Amino acid sequence: MRVLLLGAGGRESALAWKIAQSSILDALYIAPGNAGTKQWGKNVALNPLDFEAVKAFALEHDIQMIVVGPEEPLVNGIYNFFNADPSVKHIGIIGPSSEGAALEGSKSFAKDFMQRHGIPTAKYGTFTLEKLREGIEFLRTMKAPYVLKADGLAAGKGVVILNSLQEAENELTTILLDEKFGEAGKTVVIEQFLTGIELSVFVVTDGTSFKLLPEAKDYKRIGEKDTGLNTGGMGAVSPVPFADKAFMDKVLNQVIIPTMKGIRKEGFAYQGFLFFGLINVKNEPYVIEYNCRMGDPETEVVIPRIKSDLLDLLEGVWTGTLSERDIQFTEHAAATVMMVSGGYPESYEKGKVIFGLNSVTDSLVFQAGTVADGPKTLTNGGRVLAVTSYGKTLDQALHRSYDNLTKITFENAYFRRDIGKDLA
C-alpha cells in the first residue's frame, strides 16, 4: 500500500514509525514531516491545508491511503474534498468528515451533542458578543474557579481558568470584545469546573464498529506540579493506574458507546481516530472534550503499545471491515517526556543545534519541532523532541526516558522532571 501521512509533529513521527513496520506497506510519504520522519519514509514539501496540492501529489504518486495527523485539515473538510471528487474518491482518508470533525472544531457543537445523547459533561452555557451581558450573568450563577473556552480551534491555548469572578468577567469581555482568540473566540463556552484527575481515551472506528486503544494521561502545564501556562503537552504515560476495569466499563457504556450511537444517528461520516478527553470525578467519567484525531504527546505512548499492524487496522477503517481486524497491546508501560525550547509556550528561538540524538539507547526519540540542515538537526518549534521508553513498570519506563534525556542537549532546552510522579 502507498500511504501519505499529513503532519509534522511528534504525533506524526510516532505514526510514521509504526506504519513503516507494516508488512503491507509499499511506500510512505510524510507531508511536510520533520528531520526525524525521513528515517521512516520520504518527506514531501506539501501544505496539508492545500487540498488541491495534496490531491495532485496523491494522483501523481498513486497514493491509496491518506492518514491525517492534525485536526485543521479535518475541520476544514479534507475528507469532504476527496469524497466529492470522482478522480480521488477511491483514496482512503483516515479522518472524519468536517461534520464529524466539528466535535473538535466547535466546543459548543460538542457540548450540545453530548447533551443530546446523554453523555456526562460539565454544566455549560454558550455566549457570543451579542449575549455578553447574559454571559456575565451566567458567570455569576457559577462558583470559582471559572472555565472559559474559545469555541473554535486555538492551537491548545483557547482555555482559560480563573479564580475570581471579576477576572472571569473581564476575560469574557476581552475574548468577545477584543477578539483575543480571533475567529476561534467569537463564541465562548463557559463551563463548570470539575475537580478530578484527567485521562485520555482513544478509539479507532470505521463509523460502525470501533477498537479501543490503550489509554493515556498527559501533562499540559509547562511547570512542575502542574503549574504555569498550558502547553500542547509536556509528557504522557500509558497505562493509567486508576483506569481499572470497573472505571473503563463506565467509560465504555456511559461515554464511548453513546458517542458512537450519536455519530451514527446524526449521520456523520466518521472513519478514523476519536479522542475522549475525560476527567475522573469521584470515580465517574465526564467528557471535557473530543478530538477528531490522536492526541499529542499521547500518541507517542499509545502507538508504541500497539503490537498489531497499524496499517492493517487502518485498511479495516477505510473498507468498513474493522470488526474483522485483530488488535493486540503490549503489557509493558510506556512513558514519554517532551524536550521543549526555552520560553515555550510563549516566545522562543528556533535554529538551535541538537546534540546527542545518536547516543540514545533503550528509548525511542520522536522528533516534533525539528528541521534538517545537512547532517545537523535544528530546533524548529516549541515542542522539539519526545523521548519515549518502555518498562515493565511505569517507574522503569520513566527512568529510561529521563536517563536518555540527559544525553540530548540544545541551547535553552527544558523538560519537566515530574511526569508520572502523581501516579506513583
SULBEL-V216718 format. One record per pair of residues at least 6 apart in sequence whose ideal C-beta (glycine too) atoms are under 8 Angstrom apart, sorted by the first residue. I is the first residue (numbers start at 0). J is the second residue. Records with the same first field share a line. If there is no record, write none. Layout:
I=J ; J
//
This chain:
0=21 ; 23 ; 24 ; 25 ; 63 ; 64 ; 310 ; 314
1=25 ; 26 ; 28 ; 60 ; 61 ; 62 ; 63 ; 64
2=18 ; 24 ; 26 ; 27 ; 28 ; 62 ; 63 ; 64 ; 65 ; 66 ; 310
3=28 ; 29 ; 30 ; 43 ; 53 ; 56 ; 57 ; 60 ; 62 ; 64 ; 65 ; 66
4=11 ; 14 ; 15 ; 18 ; 27 ; 28 ; 29 ; 30 ; 32 ; 36 ; 40 ; 65 ; 66 ; 68
5=11 ; 30 ; 45 ; 47 ; 53 ; 65 ; 66 ; 67 ; 68 ; 69 ; 72 ; 77
6=14 ; 29 ; 30 ; 32 ; 47 ; 67 ; 68 ; 69
7=29 ; 31 ; 32 ; 33 ; 36 ; 367
8=33 ; 68 ; 69 ; 295 ; 367 ; 368 ; 380 ; 382
9=295 ; 296 ; 298 ; 299 ; 337 ; 365 ; 366 ; 367 ; 382 ; 384 ; 385
10=68 ; 69 ; 292 ; 293 ; 294 ; 295 ; 296 ; 298 ; 299
11=29 ; 32 ; 33 ; 36 ; 68 ; 69
12=33 ; 35 ; 36 ; 299 ; 365 ; 366 ; 367 ; 385
13=298 ; 299 ; 302 ; 303 ; 365 ; 385 ; 387
14=66 ; 68 ; 293 ; 298 ; 302 ; 309
15=27 ; 29 ; 32 ; 36 ; 39 ; 40
16=39 ; 302 ; 363 ; 365
17=302 ; 303 ; 305 ; 309
18=24 ; 27 ; 39 ; 40 ; 66 ; 309 ; 310
19=27 ; 39 ; 40
20=308 ; 309
21=308 ; 309 ; 310 ; 311
22=308
23=308 ; 310 ; 311 ; 314
24=310
26=40 ; 41 ; 60
27=39 ; 40 ; 41
28=40 ; 41 ; 42 ; 43 ; 56 ; 60 ; 62
29=36 ; 37 ; 39 ; 40 ; 41 ; 42 ; 43
30=42 ; 43 ; 44 ; 45 ; 46 ; 47 ; 53 ; 56
31=42 ; 43 ; 44 ; 45 ; 46 ; 47
32=40 ; 42 ; 43
33=42 ; 366 ; 367 ; 368 ; 369 ; 370 ; 379
34=366 ; 369 ; 370 ; 371 ; 376 ; 377 ; 379
35=364 ; 365 ; 366 ; 369 ; 376
36=42 ; 366
37=371
43=56
45=52 ; 53 ; 56
46=52
47=53 ; 67 ; 68 ; 69 ; 71 ; 72 ; 77
48=71 ; 72 ; 75
50=72 ; 75 ; 77 ; 80 ; 81
53=65 ; 77
54=80 ; 81 ; 84 ; 86 ; 87
56=62
57=65 ; 87 ; 90
58=86 ; 87
62=90
63=90 ; 91
64=90 ; 91 ; 92 ; 93 ; 310 ; 313 ; 314 ; 317
65=77 ; 81 ; 90 ; 91 ; 92 ; 93
66=93 ; 94 ; 313
67=73 ; 77 ; 78 ; 92 ; 93 ; 94 ; 271 ; 292
68=292 ; 293
69=292
70=100 ; 103 ; 104 ; 152 ; 290 ; 291 ; 292
71=152
72=94
73=94 ; 95 ; 97 ; 100 ; 103 ; 104 ; 271 ; 291 ; 292
74=97 ; 100 ; 101 ; 103 ; 104 ; 152 ; 291
75=97
76=96 ; 97 ; 100
77=92 ; 94
78=92 ; 94 ; 95 ; 96 ; 97 ; 100 ; 268 ; 270
79=96 ; 97
81=87 ; 88 ; 90 ; 92
82=88 ; 92 ; 96 ; 268
91=270 ; 313 ; 314 ; 316 ; 317 ; 318
92=270 ; 271 ; 317
93=270 ; 271 ; 272 ; 313 ; 316 ; 317
94=100 ; 270 ; 271 ; 272 ; 291 ; 292
95=102 ; 267 ; 268 ; 269 ; 270 ; 271 ; 273 ; 291
96=267 ; 268 ; 269
97=104
98=265 ; 266 ; 267 ; 268
99=262 ; 267 ; 268 ; 269 ; 291
100=291
101=108 ; 109
102=108 ; 109 ; 112 ; 273 ; 289 ; 291
103=109 ; 152 ; 288 ; 289 ; 290 ; 291 ; 292
104=151 ; 152 ; 291
105=150 ; 151 ; 186
106=148 ; 149 ; 150 ; 151 ; 188 ; 288
107=125 ; 150 ; 186 ; 188
109=288 ; 289
110=120 ; 123 ; 125 ; 188 ; 190
111=125
112=118 ; 261 ; 265
113=119 ; 120 ; 286
114=120
115=261
116=257 ; 258 ; 260 ; 261 ; 264
117=257
118=253 ; 254 ; 257 ; 258 ; 261 ; 286
119=253 ; 254 ; 283 ; 284 ; 285 ; 286
120=285 ; 286 ; 287
121=146 ; 190 ; 191 ; 192 ; 193 ; 285 ; 287
122=190 ; 191
123=188 ; 189 ; 190 ; 191
124=133 ; 134 ; 137 ; 188 ; 189
125=150 ; 186 ; 187 ; 188 ; 189
126=133 ; 134 ; 137 ; 171 ; 175 ; 186 ; 187 ; 189
127=175 ; 185 ; 186 ; 187
128=175 ; 176 ; 185
131=171 ; 172 ; 175 ; 176
134=171 ; 175 ; 187 ; 189
135=168 ; 171 ; 172
137=189
138=145 ; 164 ; 167 ; 168 ; 171 ; 189
139=164
141=189 ; 191
142=192
143=161 ; 162 ; 163 ; 164 ; 167 ; 192
144=160 ; 161 ; 162 ; 192
145=160 ; 161 ; 162 ; 164 ; 166 ; 167 ; 189 ; 192
146=158 ; 159 ; 160 ; 189 ; 190 ; 191 ; 192
147=158 ; 159 ; 160 ; 161 ; 167 ; 170 ; 171 ; 174 ; 187 ; 188 ; 189 ; 190
148=157 ; 158 ; 159 ; 187 ; 188 ; 189 ; 190
149=157 ; 158 ; 174 ; 180 ; 183 ; 184 ; 186 ; 187
150=183 ; 184 ; 185 ; 186 ; 187 ; 188
151=157 ; 180 ; 182 ; 183 ; 184 ; 185 ; 186
152=183
153=180 ; 183 ; 184
154=231
155=219 ; 229 ; 230 ; 231 ; 232
156=180 ; 229 ; 344
157=180 ; 183 ; 184
158=229
159=170 ; 174
160=192
161=167 ; 170
171=187 ; 189
173=179
174=180 ; 184 ; 187
175=184 ; 185 ; 187
178=184 ; 185
193=278 ; 280 ; 285 ; 287
194=280
195=278 ; 279 ; 280 ; 281 ; 285
196=216 ; 241 ; 278 ; 279 ; 421
197=216 ; 217 ; 276 ; 277 ; 278 ; 279 ; 287
198=214 ; 215 ; 216 ; 239 ; 241 ; 242 ; 277 ; 278 ; 279 ; 284
199=214 ; 215 ; 216 ; 217 ; 235 ; 274 ; 275 ; 276 ; 277 ; 294 ; 297
200=211 ; 214 ; 242 ; 250 ; 254 ; 255 ; 274 ; 275 ; 277
201=211 ; 212 ; 213 ; 214 ; 215 ; 272 ; 273 ; 274 ; 275 ; 293 ; 294 ; 297 ; 301
202=209 ; 210 ; 211 ; 212 ; 255 ; 259 ; 272 ; 273 ; 275
203=209 ; 210 ; 212 ; 271 ; 272 ; 273 ; 312 ; 313 ; 316 ; 321
204=210 ; 259 ; 269 ; 270 ; 271 ; 272 ; 273 ; 316 ; 321
205=270 ; 315 ; 316 ; 317 ; 318 ; 319 ; 320 ; 321 ; 322
206=262 ; 263 ; 267 ; 268 ; 269 ; 270 ; 319
207=263 ; 319 ; 321 ; 322
208=321 ; 322
209=255 ; 259 ; 273 ; 321
210=312 ; 321 ; 324 ; 326
211=251 ; 255
212=301 ; 305 ; 326
213=237 ; 238 ; 300 ; 301 ; 304 ; 305 ; 328
214=237 ; 238 ; 239 ; 242 ; 247 ; 301
215=235 ; 236 ; 237 ; 238 ; 239 ; 294 ; 297 ; 300 ; 301
216=235 ; 236 ; 237 ; 239 ; 422
217=232 ; 233 ; 234 ; 235 ; 294 ; 296 ; 297
218=225 ; 232 ; 233 ; 234 ; 235 ; 415 ; 418
219=225 ; 229 ; 230 ; 231 ; 232 ; 233
220=226 ; 227 ; 228 ; 229 ; 230 ; 233
221=227 ; 228 ; 229 ; 230 ; 233 ; 339 ; 343 ; 344 ; 415
222=415
223=415 ; 416 ; 417
224=417
225=421
228=344 ; 345
229=344
230=339 ; 343 ; 344 ; 381 ; 382
231=295 ; 296 ; 344 ; 381 ; 382
232=294 ; 295 ; 296 ; 297 ; 337 ; 382
233=296 ; 336 ; 337 ; 339 ; 414 ; 415 ; 418
234=296 ; 334 ; 335 ; 336 ; 337 ; 414 ; 415 ; 418 ; 419
235=294 ; 296 ; 297 ; 299 ; 300 ; 334 ; 335 ; 418
236=300 ; 332 ; 333 ; 334 ; 335 ; 393 ; 396 ; 397 ; 418 ; 419 ; 422
237=297 ; 300 ; 301 ; 304 ; 332 ; 333 ; 334
238=304 ; 332 ; 393
239=422
240=393 ; 422
241=279 ; 422
242=250 ; 279
245=282
246=279 ; 282 ; 284
249=282 ; 283 ; 284
250=275 ; 277 ; 284
253=284
254=275 ; 277 ; 284 ; 286
255=275
258=273 ; 275 ; 289
262=269
270=316 ; 317
271=291 ; 292 ; 316
272=291 ; 292 ; 293
273=289 ; 290 ; 291
274=289 ; 290 ; 291 ; 292 ; 293 ; 294 ; 297
275=286 ; 289
276=286 ; 287 ; 288 ; 289 ; 290 ; 294
277=284 ; 285 ; 286 ; 287
278=284 ; 285 ; 287
293=301 ; 302
295=367
296=335 ; 337 ; 382 ; 385
299=335 ; 363 ; 365 ; 385 ; 387
300=333 ; 334 ; 335 ; 387
301=333
302=309
303=329 ; 333 ; 363 ; 387 ; 389
304=328 ; 329 ; 331 ; 333
305=326 ; 327 ; 328 ; 329
306=327 ; 328 ; 329
307=324 ; 325 ; 326 ; 327
311=324
312=321 ; 324 ; 326
314=320 ; 324
315=321 ; 322 ; 323 ; 324
329=389
331=389 ; 390 ; 391 ; 396
332=389 ; 390 ; 391 ; 392 ; 393 ; 395 ; 396
333=387 ; 388 ; 389 ; 390 ; 396
334=387 ; 388 ; 390 ; 393 ; 396 ; 397 ; 399 ; 400 ; 418 ; 419
335=365 ; 385 ; 386 ; 387 ; 388 ; 400 ; 418
336=385 ; 386 ; 397 ; 400 ; 401 ; 404 ; 414 ; 415 ; 418
337=367 ; 382 ; 383 ; 384 ; 385 ; 414 ; 415
338=383 ; 384 ; 385 ; 386 ; 404 ; 407 ; 409 ; 412 ; 413 ; 414
339=347 ; 381 ; 382 ; 383 ; 412 ; 413 ; 414
340=347 ; 348 ; 349 ; 351 ; 368 ; 378 ; 380 ; 381 ; 382 ; 383 ; 411 ; 412 ; 413
341=347 ; 348 ; 410 ; 411 ; 412 ; 413
342=348 ; 411
343=381 ; 382 ; 413
344=381
347=381 ; 411
348=378 ; 410 ; 411
349=368 ; 377 ; 378 ; 379 ; 380
350=377 ; 378 ; 379
351=377 ; 378 ; 409 ; 410 ; 411 ; 412
352=375 ; 376 ; 377 ; 409 ; 410
353=369 ; 375 ; 376 ; 377 ; 378 ; 383 ; 384 ; 407 ; 408 ; 409
354=407 ; 408 ; 409
355=406 ; 407 ; 408
356=364 ; 376 ; 407
358=406 ; 407
359=386 ; 403 ; 406 ; 407
360=403
361=388 ; 399 ; 403
362=386 ; 387 ; 388 ; 399 ; 400 ; 403
363=386 ; 387 ; 388
364=384 ; 385 ; 386 ; 387 ; 403 ; 407
365=384 ; 385 ; 387
366=376 ; 383 ; 384 ; 385
367=380 ; 382 ; 383 ; 384 ; 385
368=378 ; 379 ; 380 ; 381 ; 382 ; 383
369=376 ; 377 ; 378 ; 379 ; 380 ; 383 ; 384
370=376 ; 377 ; 379
371=377
378=409
383=409 ; 412
384=407
386=400 ; 403 ; 404 ; 407
387=400
388=396 ; 397 ; 398 ; 399 ; 400 ; 403
389=396 ; 399
390=396 ; 397 ; 398 ; 399
393=419 ; 422 ; 423
394=419 ; 423
397=418 ; 419
400=418
401=416
404=414
//
